[in-house]
Every structure is written in structure tokens, then in C-alpha cells.
Amino acid sequence: MNSVYHRPVLLPECLEGLKIDPTGTYVDATFGGGGHSLAILERLTTGRLLGFDQDADAREEARKIDNRSFTFCPTNFRYLKRYLKLNEVTVVSGILADLGVSSHQIDAAERGFSTRYSGPLDMRMNRQSPTTAADVLNTFSERELHKVLGMYGEIKNAKTAAAHLVRVRTRQPFRETQELKSALQSFAPRGKEQKYFAQVFQALRMEVNEEMKALEEFLVQAAEVLITGGRLVVLSYHSLEDRMVKNFIQTGKPFGTLEKDFFGNPIRPLRAVNRKPIEAGADEVEKNNRARSAKLRIAEKL
């Protein structure tokens, strides 16, 4: 396995959160480079692990795991129940999801995820998907672009930036990452250009891959397939994702408020194991910069 592919964030905390039963069935919903999966497999005896990932590169990494307990599902975690059923699994003991983009994907210039490299405006996790970042930039209305940049990128000048992008694309459609950065150079706060571009790229990536919709569908299914006492462990890196995970744990719904039954008891499938999200310590952040914004939430099936 390629340890450089992706360094797992908060690995000991994730494993502890799963409370692994060596005979249980587990899901690594975001296989990536397989770091979390390998660590889970080490703790299983007669148990089983199913790894999910829609990325073809992750599939190649999964082929390197020679373990009878492991099954790879080449799909997005939003199809959790469908692929569990295909593998004759009805309930699982624990589910882990790391919502970050792997180091490998970011460092591959041809994928277009990174602000550091020049490459095509692609940003698809699944390269079979029809919509690229260039498609979003070239076809979305000004209002739609404003929404994407404001909601997913959380940039303060989303409205004026969107209007400018629409003006620029009428002269020449966007194709390369550098073209996007050049177009927005004057909109980036001085001294914080890198952060600004990272937020713009993040917004496009989340739109291209329907990340919030996929997370919503995944959470609902995850709660349904967990056994009583089973654990859901989710690592998020964006305030919107963390908010959705937190709300789902608290209310049983990705959006909305907690409902109660006739007797005033809360109607929800999970309970929070940790009141506040677990964050990486200074040592881990120093070794792995991507751990900086990670928030880990653990829930148990009631």
C-alpha cells in the first residue's frame, strides 16, 4: 500500500471511536489510499470490511490489499445500502467516513483539484461523471455561481466574483486552473490569495461532486444499517459538512429540528458519543497540514 497516497487524519481516534469488534462487519465509506481500512483490518479476526470509493485510483490501491476479509465497492458512499445488499450485508457494526480529498488527488495536477498546479478544470472524484469544474464555470448562471461560491466557498465577495466570471467567460471559456486564478486575482484579499483560491476551488469541487447531497443520502442510510450500539465515525473539513453531521446526530435529520414522541422522548436513531468534535493536536497538524481543519464526530446507534 502507498502510505504517501494519503496520510489518515486522527487515525487512533477514529479506530477508538469505532469500538471495533474483531468479529463485526465494518464499512470504510471513503477508502482513498486505504490507510483507515488497513488499520481496521488489523483488528478483525472473523470480521469483515467493505471499502467504498468512486475514484479509479482508489480502486487500484484497493487491489493491493490481499485479505479475505476485505471487499471493495467501486462507488460513491451515497449508494451504501445498494452495495451492501449486493454483497449480502444487511447490518454493520460500524461505519467510518473521512470527507476530505486525499493528498493523492490534490497532488495530481491533471485532476485540477489543486491551486498550486496548472491543469484542466476537472475536479471530478469519479472521472466517469459528466460534469467538470469547467462546465460549472462556463454554463452556470451568475446567480447559480454566486450561490456556489458563497455557500460552499464561504467567500465574502461571492456576488461580484460570480458577475466577473460570467463577463470573462463570454470572451473565452474557462479550461485551465490558471485561467480561473488569473480571472480572480484582483478579488483575492492581499496576503491571503492562497486561502481565497483554495476556497474557490473547494466550492467548485463540492458542486461538481454533489458532495452535500451525497453526504445527506449517506447519513440517512448509515443510521439505517447500523446495529444497535454500532458506531458512526465521521471526519469533516468544512463547516457545512460538520453542521450537517452534527444536526443529523442530534435530530436524526440532515436539516430541521428534533421531533419528540407523545411522551416527550426524542425520535432519533443516534446519540452523540462526543459532545464537542475531536480535533487534531499541534503535533499531528505539524506533520500533516490537512489535519488542521478536521473535526471528528462519533455517534452510536440507539
Secondary structure, DSSP 8 states (H G I E B T S, - for coil): --TTT---TTHHHHHHHHT--TTSEEEES--TTSHHHHHHHHT-SS-EEEEE---HHHHHHHTT---TTEEEE-S-GGGHHHHHHHTT---EEEEEEE-S--HHHHH-GGGT--SSS--BS---SSTTSS--HHHHHHHS-HHHHHHHHHHTS--TTHHHHHHHHHHHHHHS---BHHHHHHHHGGGS-TT-HHHHHHHHHHHHHHHHTTHHHHHHHHHHHHHHHEEEEEEEEEEE-SHHHHHHHHHHHHHSSSSS--EE-TTS-EE-SEEES-SS-B---HHHHHH-GGGTT-EEEEEEE-
